[in-house]
Amino acid sequence: MNAARRCALYQALQSLDPHPTTELEYQTPFELLIAVMLSAQATDVSVNKATRILFARANTPRALLELGADGLRPYIQSIGLYRTKARNIIAACAMLLERYQGQVPAERAALESLPGVGRKTANVVLNTAFGQPVIAVDTHIFRVANRTGLAPGRTVREVEKALEAATPREFQRHAHHWLILHGRYVCKARRPECWHCAIAPLCEFQSKTPPP
């Protein structure tokens, strides 16, 4: 996909949603961090359902640490891998208190040093909580980037690098959310809904689907 088409693609997504954001519910960077950690292999809907109750009980590193893994598990047991996530969250809370005065750091290396926080989670927090122009590549973004021809790559890291290079500066702040929402609701895995896709005329996907 050439530069002019990439720019037009982002302009089309921007016209639909000028100020996109995550569907995870949060009030502070810490709440966002916990929600993103819980969202691995889980839906935003299931995470929101759990965190509404959890955050009413404990929504700071110290409060969650005092709750402990045993106390945390009942709140998140409806979410996949909840036992491992509970251990990682409690360990991350301890580290936030010990190293970062209970504050979520706005640096990638610091975020990735926390138990249970990988590059994708760090990118989501950096982008959504701190406004940094980074793109967290999940399965939706990986699919959209490859299917449309926007930023092809064989691995998540390759796609992330390709998106960083392909996305014009003025669109980098919101590219993550535009692409993830497009993949979630339009460019779906099993059957992309090409018949009502705003970027269909720009997309390089050859087997566009007709209306059902």
C-alpha positions in Angstrom: 0.0 0.0 0.0 1.4 3.4 -1.0 1.7 6.4 1.2 -1.3 8.3 -0.3 -3.6 5.3 0.2 -2.4 4.8 3.8 -3.1 8.4 4.6 -6.6 8.1 3.0 -7.3 5.0 5.0 -6.5 6.7 8.3 -8.5 9.7 7.2 -11.5 7.5 6.6 -11.2 5.9 10.0 -10.7 9.3 11.6 -13.9 10.6 10.0 -15.9 7.8 11.6 -14.4 8.3 15.1 -12.2 11.4 15.6 -11.4 10.6 19.3 -11.3 6.8 19.8 -10.5 5.2 23.1 -10.3 1.8 24.8 -13.5 0.0 25.7 -11.9 -1.0 29.0 -13.4 1.0 31.9 -10.9 2.8 34.1 -10.3 6.1 36.0 -6.6 6.1 36.6 -3.4 4.8 34.9 -3.3 2.1 37.6 -6.8 0.9 37.0 -6.0 0.8 33.2 -2.9 -1.2 33.9 -4.8 -3.8 35.9 -7.6 -4.0 33.3 -5.2 -4.5 30.5 -3.4 -7.2 32.4 -6.7 -9.0 33.0 -7.7 -8.6 29.3 -5.2 -11.1 27.9 -7.2 -13.9 26.3 -10.4 -12.3 27.7 -13.0 -9.9 26.4 -13.2 -6.3 27.4 -16.8 -7.0 28.5 -15.8 -9.7 30.9 -13.0 -7.6 32.3 -15.3 -4.6 32.8 -17.8 -6.8 34.6 -15.1 -7.9 37.0 -13.3 -4.6 37.6 -16.5 -2.7 38.3 -16.7 -4.8 41.5 -13.0 -5.1 42.1 -12.2 -1.4 41.8 -15.0 -0.5 44.2 -13.2 -2.6 46.8 -9.5 -1.9 45.9 -8.2 0.3 43.1 -4.7 1.3 44.3 -1.5 -0.7 44.5 -1.6 -0.8 48.3 -5.2 -1.8 48.5 -4.7 -4.6 46.1 -1.6 -5.7 47.8 -3.4 -5.9 51.1 -6.1 -7.9 49.4 -3.5 -10.4 48.3 -3.7 -13.1 45.6 -6.2 -15.2 47.7 -8.5 -12.2 48.2 -8.1 -11.0 44.5 -9.0 -14.3 42.9 -12.8 -14.4 43.7 -13.1 -11.0 42.0 -11.5 -12.2 38.7 -12.3 -15.9 38.6 -14.7 -15.4 35.7 -11.7 -14.4 33.6 -9.3 -16.8 31.9 -6.0 -17.6 33.6 -7.2 -15.8 36.7 -4.9 -17.6 39.1 -1.7 -16.6 37.2 -3.1 -13.1 36.7 -3.8 -12.7 40.4 -0.2 -13.7 41.2 1.2 -11.3 38.7 -1.1 -8.4 39.7 -0.1 -8.7 43.4 3.6 -8.9 42.5 3.3 -5.9 40.2 1.6 -3.9 43.0 4.4 -4.7 45.3 7.0 -3.6 42.8 5.1 -0.4 42.1 5.2 0.5 45.8 8.8 -0.5 46.2 10.3 1.1 43.1 7.8 3.7 41.8 6.2 5.2 44.9 2.9 3.5 43.9 2.7 5.3 40.6 2.5 3.7 37.1 5.6 4.6 35.2 5.3 6.2 31.8 8.4 4.5 30.4 8.4 1.2 28.5 11.3 -0.4 30.2 9.9 0.3 33.6 6.4 -1.0 32.7 7.9 -4.2 31.1 9.8 -4.8 34.4 6.5 -5.4 36.2 5.4 -9.1 36.5 2.8 -10.0 33.9 3.5 -6.9 31.7 4.8 -7.5 28.3 5.3 -5.2 25.3 1.6 -5.2 24.2 0.4 -4.3 27.7 3.0 -1.6 28.1 2.1 -0.1 24.7 -1.6 0.0 25.6 -0.8 1.8 28.9 1.7 4.2 27.2 -0.8 5.1 24.5 -4.1 5.2 26.4 -3.0 6.6 29.8 -0.1 8.7 28.7 -0.9 9.7 25.1 2.3 8.3 23.6 2.1 7.5 19.8 2.8 3.8 20.1 0.7 0.9 18.7 0.0 -2.2 20.7 -0.5 -5.1 18.2 -3.1 -7.6 19.2 -4.8 -10.2 17.1 -7.3 -7.7 15.6 -4.6 -5.2 14.6 -2.3 -8.0 13.3 -5.2 -9.2 11.1 -6.2 -5.7 9.8 -2.6 -4.7 9.1 -2.0 -7.8 7.0 -5.4 -8.2 5.4 -5.7 -4.6 4.2 -2.0 -4.4 3.1 -1.5 -1.5 5.4 1.5 -3.0 7.2 2.1 -6.7 6.4 4.3 -8.8 8.7 4.8 -12.4 9.8 5.1 -11.6 13.5 3.5 -9.2 15.9 6.8 -7.3 16.2 7.2 -7.1 12.4 3.7 -5.6 12.2 4.4 -3.1 15.0 7.5 -1.9 13.2 5.7 -1.7 9.9 2.8 0.3 11.4 5.3 2.7 13.1 6.9 3.3 9.7 3.6 3.4 7.7 1.5 5.5 9.9 1.7 9.3 9.2 2.6 11.3 12.3 -0.7 13.0 12.6 -2.5 9.6 13.0 0.0 7.9 15.3 -1.8 8.9 18.5 -5.1 7.2 17.7 -4.0 4.5 15.2 -4.0 1.8 17.8 -7.7 2.3 18.7 -8.9 2.9 15.1 -7.4 -0.4 14.0 -8.4 -2.5 17.0 -12.0 -1.3 16.8 -12.1 -1.8 13.0 -10.9 -5.3 13.5 -13.3 -6.0 16.3 -16.5 -4.8 14.6 -15.9 -4.7 10.8 -12.8 -6.6 9.6 -13.7 -9.7 11.6 -11.6 -12.8 11.6 -14.0 -15.4 10.1 -16.0 -13.1 7.8 -15.0 -9.5 7.3 -18.0 -7.2 6.7 -16.6 -5.6 3.6 -20.0 -4.5 2.4 -20.2 -1.7 4.9 -16.5 -1.0 5.5 -15.4 2.6 5.2 -12.0 1.7 4.0 -13.0 -1.0 1.5 -12.1 1.1 -1.6 -8.6 1.5 -0.2 -8.1 -2.1 1.2 -6.0 -4.5 -0.8 -7.9 -7.6 0.4 -8.8 -9.5 -2.8 -11.6 -11.7 -1.5 -14.0 -9.0 -0.4 -17.2 -10.4 1.1 -20.7 -9.5 -0.3 -23.6 -8.7 1.9 -25.2 -11.7 3.6 
